[in-house]
Amino acid sequence: MSQLLESSYGKANVKFLKVKKNPSNPTEQEVLEANVQVLLRGGFDVSYTKADNSPIVPTDTVKNTILVEAKKTDVWPIERFAAHLAKHFSSKYAHVMGVEVNIVQAKWSRFNVNDAPHPHSFKHEGPETRRVFLDYCKRKDKLVVKSSIKDLTVLKSTGSMFYGYNVCDYTTLKPTKDRILSTDVDASWTYSSKALSNFEDVFKQADAGLFDKTYENARKVTLDLFALENSASVQATMYNMSHKILELVPEVENVTYILPNKHYILFNFEWKGIKDNSELFYPSPDPNGLIKSTVGRKESAKL
Ligand SMILES: O=c1[nH]c(=O)c2[nH]c(=O)[nH]c2[nH]1
């Protein structure tokens, strides 16, 4: 009568902070704080359909594995650790046919003391995170690696326009050549399967610095274009950002932005006899615009 169509299980919110000490100067350190989720797929159907627990690798074991492997192996960058975990679970258990790993890295930045970066003191940079989603399918031997920046909140007080849009009998919005633009950036980029065709490619590229370089490029492009462009719309600006990232990093196959348009609305003082209506805004918590796009390469330009 019924059949199991899809299933996966594992542990979520497995958190750790790892310290890396410079061997020649042990008080010079780096930290990585992570929130890890690992989900397993494969020969687990009987645990759902027949109450047979025998194939289940307990989620508690998944949690222990994440923490033991975080201690034993290099977790920098998070893409390397995601690949390490997926390789571990898919090779250790014959019946694990797929692994999905999500890692969220908190943003701890070294701060200056006496005009120099302190060797082991860090400032938490708010809700902004660096993330990786990795999915491995054993049957197809297919690896997907998608990295992202999330919750990078930005605002510009001028240099943003929105006019020339469709006007109909439902339109009340006034066109503007000067507005506030603010968003919580969610930018993600998927690496091409040619660049990362297996786990060894991920480990090699991690050593070569591809993941850190791409993250730095994506963050810089996002901030630079946000600030420098006289934005025609959220749509046009996010396309330009995506285009620039694709231009800078040949190993990236496509770039996705998900941007809320966090409206700040001019308060109308005309009723008070105040003519200059250009400085005082109120944040409109909802509704907000929500604009999404994925930009890829034209067939002829693929790596
Ligand atoms: O950049 C924008 N894109 C829109 O699609 C839109 N719609 C809207 O009301 N304001 C804006 N701004």
The ligand as an SDF file (V2000), in Angstrom:
LIG
                    3D

 12 13  0  0  0  0  0  0  0  0999 V2000
   15.8590   46.1110   -6.9150 O   0  0  0  0  0  0  0  0  0  0  0  0
   14.6350   45.9320   -6.8630 C   0  0  0  0  0  0  0  0  0  0  0  0
   14.0640   44.9070   -7.5640 N   0  0  0  0  0  0  0  0  0  0  0  0
   12.7210   44.6510   -7.5670 C   0  0  0  0  0  0  0  0  0  0  0  0
   12.2420   43.7000   -8.2170 O   0  0  0  0  0  0  0  0  0  0  0  0
   11.9210   45.5100   -6.7910 C   0  0  0  0  0  0  0  0  0  0  0  0
   10.5730   45.5610   -6.5670 N   0  0  0  0  0  0  0  0  0  0  0  0
   10.3490   46.5960   -5.7310 C   0  0  0  0  0  0  0  0  0  0  0  0
    9.2180   46.9360   -5.2780 O   0  0  0  0  0  0  0  0  0  0  0  0
   11.5280   47.2240   -5.4280 N   0  0  0  0  0  0  0  0  0  0  0  0
   12.5140   46.5660   -6.0760 C   0  0  0  0  0  0  0  0  0  0  0  0
   13.8580   46.7490   -6.1380 N   0  0  0  0  0  0  0  0  0  0  0  0
  1  2  2  0
  2  3  1  0
  2 12  1  0
  3  4  1  0
  4  5  2  0
  4  6  1  0
  6  7  1  0
  6 11  2  0
  7  8  1  0
  8  9  2  0
  8 10  1  0
 10 11  1  0
 11 12  1  0
M  END
$$$$
